[in-house]
Each structure stands twice: as structure tokens, then as C-alpha cells.
């Protein structure tokens, strides 16, 4: 695991998703949908425990400011 979590910001959420095509073995997508409700999706090859781990790793990276 890398020490730096790299973000790839874009103005448009669709562009963020386009940039991610072919880059990952498994994914979790979370965000606010067009109705303003929280929504999440994931690929079928990832377990709930792994999703929680990814969320916690990302949260820790944000708190400790190791996001590039």
C-alpha cells in the first residue's frame, strides 16, 4: 500500500469515472446523486469488510493529510 492517496479531481463526476476506466480491479463509488441523496455502488468482487476498510483508509489519509 502506498503512503500517498492520489486524487484525480475533475469538474465533472462523469469525467472522474471516465478517467478510472480500466484502472482498478475492484471499485467503490460513493457520492450525492442528482436528487441530493447519498448513493453508493461497488463491483461484485469486493466484500463489505473490504469496502469498510477502503473507507477507513481513505478517511485516515484525509485526516493525516497524505492525499496528493
BELKA-V597058 format. One record per residue. N is the residue number from 1. PSI is psi in degrees with one decimal (NA if undefined). Layout:
# BELKA-V597058
n | psi
N | PSI
N | PSI
This chain:
# BELKA-V597058
n | psi
1 | 137.6
2 | 155.1
3 | -17.4
4 | 130.8
5 | 117.5
6 | 128.3
7 | 146.5
8 | 79.2
9 | 147.2
10 | 155.0
11 | -27.8
12 | 125.8
13 | -34.8
14 | -34.8
15 | -38.1
16 | -45.9
17 | -40.2
18 | -41.4
19 | -23.7
20 | -11.8
21 | 128.3
22 | 4.7
23 | -13.1
24 | 150.6
25 | -33.2
26 | 151.8
27 | 156.8
28 | 129.3
29 | 126.9
30 | 145.7
31 | -174.2
32 | 125.6
33 | 179.1
34 | -16.1
35 | -0.7
36 | 7.4
37 | 146.3
38 | 138.2
39 | 143.2
40 | 147.9
41 | 157.4
42 | 161.8
43 | 161.0
44 | -13.3
45 | 27.5
46 | 134.7
47 | 158.6
48 | -41.3
49 | -37.6
50 | -36.9
51 | -45.5
52 | -39.5
53 | -44.9
54 | -43.1
55 | -43.7
56 | -39.3
57 | -44.9
58 | -43.5
59 | -45.5
60 | -38.6
61 | -40.8
62 | -45.9
63 | -40.3
64 | 3.0
65 | 40.0
66 | 20.3
67 | 131.9
68 | NA
